[in-house]
């Protein structure tokens, strides 16, 4: 285990996921349901392990 470097790129990916989640949440709060559905479609493809995007899409429907 010595010499293994931490995988910093995962932290950056989580930051992007969180930013996208906040952006979609703001759209949902503004009542932009069609945009929420479109944004969650692309987010689900880009971040398939984050189930919050699936939940938000079902709320918008």
Secondary structure, DSSP 4 states (H G I P E B T S, - for coil): -TTPPP-THHHHHHHHHHHHHHHHHHHHHTT-HHHHHHHHHHHHHH-TT-THHHHHHHHH-
